[in-house]
Amino acid sequence: MLQLNGTVSVNELSRLLDVSSVTIRKDLGFLEEKKLLYRSHGGAILIDPYIANRHVLEKAKFFPEEKKRIGRKAVELLQPNDAIIIASGTTVLSFAQCIDPEAKLTVITSAMNVAMALLNCRDVEVIQLGGIVRHTSTSVVGDETERMLANFSCSKLFLGVDGIDLKYGLTTTNAMEASVNRAMIEAAQKTIVLTDSSKFGRRGFGRICNLEVVDQIITDSGVPPKMVEELEDRGIKVTVV
């Protein structure tokens, strides 16, 4: 059930297995000791939801093919002369690398590696945001970054995240990064989350926003079907590649 849905509740297991909730809690505790699941309020999830901060070069090693597929699908959403925001992260970097060199766009980004990836696109005007450089993400954060964003209005934000949780919303591992992401959401008409399926059911330290502000999520086929169903029930378009 965890493999299928990503989460189970004590009450649901008690009913299905026809045993007491006390028995279920003991069994979940035993399975957690075996590192087969992670106990949560009233139930269990498949993995420890809390994510540690990692350097962008380390993150790039995980799910590279899935990120490329996500990036190629996201490029299909671009329109000629679009003005867009690209946040930081390895999945949105893959998206930037998939942009046609002949595309005519204006791109605002906090991520220096995204800006570098677009240097060969001669008709893409790149606006690099300023601020405090985060070495682990090669992106900028801080009050100056957010003040710059307040001066722009863009059609789409392509946002990378470290966690997507149905109750807690979108998160990243850094609180200042989360604050910049909120400013990006305010500066865009549509928020599109690009993330590999490993981020579902996870939580980073910094909360970005709840799920109600998300218009679309593009992810890979590893996402739990139950999670897709619940997101779509909330009016979020989920594209699985």
Secondary structure in CASP SS format (residue, H / E / C, confidence):
PFRMAT SS
TARGET T0000
AUTHOR 0000-0000-0000
METHOD secondary structure of the structure
MODEL  1
M C 1.00
L H 1.00
Q H 1.00
L H 1.00
N H 1.00
G C 1.00
T E 1.00
V E 1.00
S E 1.00
V H 1.00
N H 1.00
E H 1.00
L H 1.00
S H 1.00
R H 1.00
L H 1.00
L H 1.00
D C 1.00
V C 1.00
S C 1.00
S H 1.00
V H 1.00
T H 1.00
I H 1.00
R H 1.00
K H 1.00
D H 1.00
L H 1.00
G H 1.00
F H 1.00
L H 1.00
E H 1.00
E H 1.00
K C 1.00
K C 1.00
L C 1.00
L C 1.00
Y E 1.00
R E 1.00
S E 1.00
H C 1.00
G C 1.00
G E 1.00
A E 1.00
I E 1.00
L C 1.00
I C 1.00
D C 1.00
P C 1.00
Y E 1.00
I C 1.00
A C 1.00
N C 1.00
R C 1.00
H C 1.00
V H 1.00
L H 1.00
E H 1.00
K H 1.00
A C 1.00
K C 1.00
F C 1.00
F C 1.00
P H 1.00
E H 1.00
E H 1.00
K H 1.00
K H 1.00
R H 1.00
I H 1.00
G H 1.00
R H 1.00
K H 1.00
A H 1.00
V H 1.00
E C 1.00
L C 1.00
L C 1.00
Q C 1.00
P C 1.00
N C 1.00
D E 1.00
A E 1.00
I E 1.00
I E 1.00
I E 1.00
A C 1.00
S C 1.00
G C 1.00
T H 1.00
T H 1.00
V H 1.00
L H 1.00
S H 1.00
F H 1.00
A H 1.00
Q H 1.00
C H 1.00
I C 1.00
D C 1.00
P C 1.00
E C 1.00
A C 1.00
K C 1.00
L E 1.00
T E 1.00
V E 1.00
I E 1.00
T E 1.00
S C 1.00
A E 1.00
M H 1.00
N H 1.00
V H 1.00
A H 1.00
M H 1.00
A H 1.00
L C 1.00
L C 1.00
N C 1.00
C C 1.00
R C 1.00
D C 1.00
V E 1.00
E E 1.00
V E 1.00
I E 1.00
Q E 1.00
L C 1.00
G C 1.00
G C 1.00
I E 1.00
V E 1.00
R E 1.00
H C 1.00
T C 1.00
S C 1.00
T C 1.00
S E 1.00
V E 1.00
V E 1.00
G C 1.00
D H 1.00
E H 1.00
T H 1.00
E H 1.00
R H 1.00
M H 1.00
L H 1.00
A C 1.00
N C 1.00
F C 1.00
S C 1.00
C E 1.00
S E 1.00
K E 1.00
L E 1.00
F E 1.00
L E 1.00
G C 1.00
V C 1.00
D C 1.00
G E 1.00
I E 1.00
D E 1.00
L C 1.00
K C 1.00
Y C 1.00
G E 1.00
L E 1.00
T E 1.00
T E 1.00
T C 1.00
N C 1.00
A H 1.00
M H 1.00
E H 1.00
A H 1.00
S H 1.00
V H 1.00
N H 1.00
R H 1.00
A H 1.00
M H 1.00
I H 1.00
E H 1.00
A C 1.00
A E 1.00
Q E 1.00
K E 1.00
T E 1.00
I E 1.00
V E 1.00
L E 1.00
T C 1.00
D C 1.00
S H 1.00
S H 1.00
K H 1.00
F E 1.00
G C 1.00
R C 1.00
R E 1.00
G C 1.00
F C 1.00
G E 1.00
R E 1.00
I E 1.00
C E 1.00
N C 1.00
L H 1.00
E H 1.00
V H 1.00
V C 1.00
D C 1.00
Q E 1.00
I E 1.00
I E 1.00
T E 1.00
D C 1.00
S C 1.00
G C 1.00
V C 1.00
P C 1.00
P H 1.00
K H 1.00
M H 1.00
V H 1.00
E H 1.00
E H 1.00
L H 1.00
E H 1.00
D H 1.00
R C 1.00
G C 1.00
I C 1.00
K E 1.00
V E 1.00
T E 1.00
V E 1.00
V C 1.00
END
